[in-house]
Amino acid sequence: MNNSIHLSEKQQAFLDYLIGFHKQNKKDVPSIQTISGDLGFSTATLREQMELAKNLGFISAQPRKGVELLPYRFAPAASKSLYYAVNLDYSYFFQYSEIRSHLEKAFFLESVSQLTQEDFRAIQNLVQTAFDKLNGDPVRIPHEEHRDYHLAFYAKQQNIFLSGLLEAYWDVYEQMGLNLYADLNYLKNVWEYHKKILDLCLDGQYQEAYHLLGTHMEFIYERESKLQDKK
């Protein structure tokens, strides 16, 4: 049988051990000494397996706090893989960006229909804060607001993989320094789109907001294409 996941015997044993605790709805994992005895691993071998689980966001491990199971998230694995990819070849980011654009458009109408007026007011606050930063003295780049704006529209989606893929985009966006892009006219134009999309949603014109999102994504794609050409 072809094992395309490529887990070693010890990795699989440790992950299965963690899964067993998850299925029992237990948050705290026994001490390293207990796990070592249960699995028949040396402490050094166990720590190697724990490092993998920590990197994937499955557990946290701190001195005096021990090992703790974390709620499953896809973002840590997706972000780390994407980070590795774009540092091998910058163009991988633009391939991923295209997928992200399609995902946002594909889930937009379903997602906004789940949002409440309170949710939209929170997004409205992000837009106002962004304009305050862009019009301030000194000008500040509203990157945190940009990330939060886009993710907020999909916050009610019960799809952990969609969330993870979208979060990974913004994680690597920051790593690449795109959040430091300083063309003020470009940023103001972006936030004008954001405001118009939100205003349409507030009026219940979701289909019109969807079409404007598509236009906005094309605008972003043109900018990213120019950046790719420079590489």
C-alpha positions as CSV (number, residue, x, y, z in Angstrom):
1,M,0.0,0.0,0.0
2,N,1.4,3.4,-1.0
3,N,1.6,5.6,2.1
4,S,1.6,9.1,0.5
5,I,1.3,10.8,3.9
6,H,4.8,9.5,4.7
7,L,4.6,9.4,8.4
8,S,7.2,7.3,10.3
9,E,6.0,4.6,12.6
10,K,6.8,6.8,15.6
11,Q,5.1,9.9,14.1
12,Q,1.9,7.9,13.4
13,A,1.9,6.4,16.9
14,F,2.2,9.8,18.6
15,L,-0.4,11.4,16.4
16,D,-2.8,8.5,17.0
17,Y,-2.1,8.9,20.7
18,L,-3.2,12.6,20.5
19,I,-6.2,11.7,18.4
20,G,-7.3,9.3,21.1
21,F,-7.3,12.1,23.7
22,H,-9.2,14.4,21.3
23,K,-11.9,11.8,20.8
24,Q,-12.3,11.5,24.6
25,N,-12.7,15.3,24.7
26,K,-9.6,15.6,27.0
27,K,-7.6,18.8,26.7
28,D,-4.6,18.0,28.9
29,V,-2.2,15.3,27.8
30,P,-0.3,13.3,30.4
31,S,3.3,14.2,31.3
32,I,6.1,13.5,28.9
33,Q,7.3,10.7,31.2
34,T,3.8,9.1,31.1
35,I,3.6,9.4,27.3
36,S,7.1,8.0,26.9
37,G,6.1,5.0,29.0
38,D,2.8,4.5,27.2
39,L,4.4,4.6,23.7
40,G,7.7,3.0,24.6
41,F,9.6,6.0,23.3
42,S,12.7,7.5,24.8
43,T,12.3,11.0,26.1
44,A,14.5,12.3,23.3
45,T,12.4,10.5,20.6
46,L,9.2,11.8,22.1
47,R,10.4,15.4,22.1
48,E,11.1,15.0,18.4
49,Q,7.6,13.9,17.7
50,M,6.2,16.7,19.9
51,E,8.1,19.2,17.8
52,L,6.3,18.1,14.7
53,A,2.9,18.3,16.5
54,K,3.7,21.8,17.8
55,N,4.7,23.0,14.4
56,L,1.4,21.8,12.9
57,G,-0.5,23.5,15.7
58,F,-1.8,20.3,17.3
59,I,-0.4,20.9,20.8
60,S,1.3,23.5,22.9
61,A,4.0,22.6,25.4
62,Q,5.4,24.9,28.0
63,P,7.6,24.5,31.1
64,R,5.5,23.8,34.2
65,K,2.3,23.8,32.1
66,G,2.9,20.5,30.3
67,V,1.4,19.4,27.1
68,E,-2.0,20.7,26.0
69,L,-4.2,19.7,23.1
70,L,-5.2,22.6,20.9
71,P,-8.4,22.9,18.8
72,Y,-7.7,21.7,15.3
73,R,-6.8,24.4,12.8
74,F,-5.6,24.0,9.2
75,A,-3.8,27.4,9.0
76,P,-0.5,26.4,10.8
77,A,0.3,23.6,8.3
78,A,-0.9,25.6,5.3
79,S,1.1,28.7,6.3
80,K,4.3,26.8,6.9
81,S,4.0,24.9,3.6
82,L,3.2,28.1,1.7
83,Y,6.1,30.0,3.4
84,Y,8.5,27.3,2.3
85,A,7.1,27.3,-1.3
86,V,7.3,31.1,-1.8
87,N,10.9,31.1,-0.5
88,L,11.7,28.5,-3.1
89,D,10.0,30.3,-5.9
90,Y,8.3,33.7,-5.5
91,S,5.8,32.9,-8.2
92,Y,4.2,30.3,-6.0
93,F,2.6,33.1,-4.0
94,F,0.8,34.4,-7.0
95,Q,-0.5,30.9,-7.8
96,Y,-1.8,30.7,-4.3
97,S,-3.2,34.2,-4.5
98,E,-5.3,33.2,-7.5
99,I,-6.7,30.3,-5.5
100,R,-7.5,32.6,-2.6
101,S,-9.4,35.0,-5.0
102,H,-11.5,32.2,-6.3
103,L,-12.2,30.9,-2.8
104,E,-13.4,34.3,-1.6
105,K,-15.6,34.8,-4.6
106,A,-17.0,31.2,-4.5
107,F,-18.0,31.5,-0.8
108,F,-18.9,35.2,-0.7
109,L,-22.7,35.1,-1.2
110,E,-23.1,32.2,1.2
111,S,-20.9,33.8,3.8
112,V,-22.4,37.3,3.8
113,S,-25.9,35.9,4.2
114,Q,-24.8,34.5,7.5
115,L,-23.5,37.8,8.9
116,T,-25.6,40.0,11.3
117,Q,-25.9,43.8,11.4
118,E,-23.6,43.7,14.4
119,D,-21.0,41.8,12.2
120,F,-21.3,44.4,9.5
121,R,-20.9,47.2,12.0
122,A,-17.6,45.6,13.2
123,I,-16.4,45.6,9.6
124,Q,-17.5,49.2,9.2
125,N,-15.3,50.1,12.2
126,L,-12.4,48.4,10.4
127,V,-13.0,50.5,7.3
128,Q,-13.2,53.7,9.4
129,T,-10.0,52.9,11.2
130,A,-8.2,52.1,7.9
131,F,-9.2,55.5,6.5
132,D,-8.2,57.2,9.7
133,K,-4.7,55.7,9.3
134,L,-4.4,56.5,5.6
135,N,-5.5,60.1,6.2
136,G,-3.5,60.6,9.3
137,D,-0.2,62.5,9.9
138,P,1.9,60.4,9.8
139,V,0.2,58.0,7.4
140,R,0.0,54.5,8.7
141,I,-0.6,51.4,6.6
142,P,-3.8,49.6,7.8
143,H,-2.5,46.1,7.2
144,E,-4.1,44.5,10.3
145,E,-7.5,46.1,9.2
146,H,-6.9,44.8,5.6
147,R,-6.5,41.2,6.9
148,D,-9.3,41.4,9.4
149,Y,-11.7,43.0,6.7
150,H,-11.3,40.1,4.3
151,L,-11.4,37.4,6.9
152,A,-14.5,38.9,8.7
153,F,-16.8,38.2,5.7
154,Y,-16.1,34.5,6.1
155,A,-16.0,34.4,9.9
156,K,-19.3,32.5,10.2
157,Q,-18.3,29.8,7.8
158,Q,-18.1,26.4,9.5
159,N,-15.4,25.3,7.1
160,I,-12.0,25.0,8.9
161,F,-10.1,24.4,5.7
162,L,-11.5,27.5,4.0
163,S,-10.5,29.5,7.1
164,G,-7.1,27.9,7.1
165,L,-6.4,28.6,3.4
166,L,-7.5,32.2,3.7
167,E,-5.5,32.8,6.9
168,A,-2.4,31.3,5.3
169,Y,-2.6,33.8,2.5
170,W,-2.4,36.7,5.0
171,D,0.3,35.0,7.1
172,V,2.6,34.8,4.1
173,Y,1.5,38.1,2.7
174,E,3.1,39.6,5.8
175,Q,6.2,37.4,5.6
176,M,6.8,38.7,2.0
177,G,6.5,42.3,3.2
178,L,3.5,43.1,1.0
179,N,1.8,44.6,4.0
180,L,4.5,47.3,3.8
181,Y,3.5,48.5,0.3
182,A,3.6,52.2,0.6
183,D,1.8,53.6,-2.5
184,L,-0.8,55.8,-0.8
185,N,-3.1,56.2,-3.9
186,Y,-3.2,52.5,-4.4
187,L,-4.1,51.9,-0.7
188,K,-6.8,54.5,-0.8
189,N,-8.2,53.0,-3.9
190,V,-8.3,49.5,-2.3
191,W,-10.2,50.9,0.7
192,E,-12.7,52.7,-1.5
193,Y,-13.5,49.3,-3.0
194,H,-13.8,47.8,0.5
195,K,-16.2,50.6,1.6
196,K,-18.4,50.2,-1.5
197,I,-18.6,46.4,-1.0
198,L,-19.5,46.9,2.6
199,D,-22.1,49.6,1.8
200,L,-23.8,47.3,-0.7
201,C,-23.9,44.5,1.9
202,L,-25.4,46.9,4.5
203,D,-28.1,47.6,2.0
204,G,-28.7,43.9,1.4
205,Q,-27.4,44.1,-2.2
206,Y,-25.3,41.0,-1.9
207,Q,-25.2,40.2,-5.6
208,E,-23.9,43.7,-6.5
209,A,-21.3,43.4,-3.7
210,Y,-20.2,40.1,-5.2
211,H,-19.7,41.6,-8.6
212,L,-17.7,44.5,-7.1
213,L,-15.6,42.0,-5.1
214,G,-14.7,40.4,-8.5
215,T,-13.7,43.8,-9.9
216,H,-11.6,44.4,-6.7
217,M,-9.9,41.0,-7.1
218,E,-9.0,41.9,-10.7
219,F,-7.5,45.2,-9.4
220,I,-5.4,43.2,-6.9
221,Y,-4.4,40.7,-9.6
222,E,-3.0,43.5,-11.8
223,R,-0.9,44.8,-9.0
224,E,0.4,41.4,-8.1
225,S,1.2,40.7,-11.8
226,K,3.4,43.9,-11.8
227,L,5.2,42.7,-8.7
228,Q,5.8,39.3,-10.2
229,D,7.2,40.8,-13.4
230,K,9.8,42.6,-11.3
231,K,11.1,39.3,-9.8
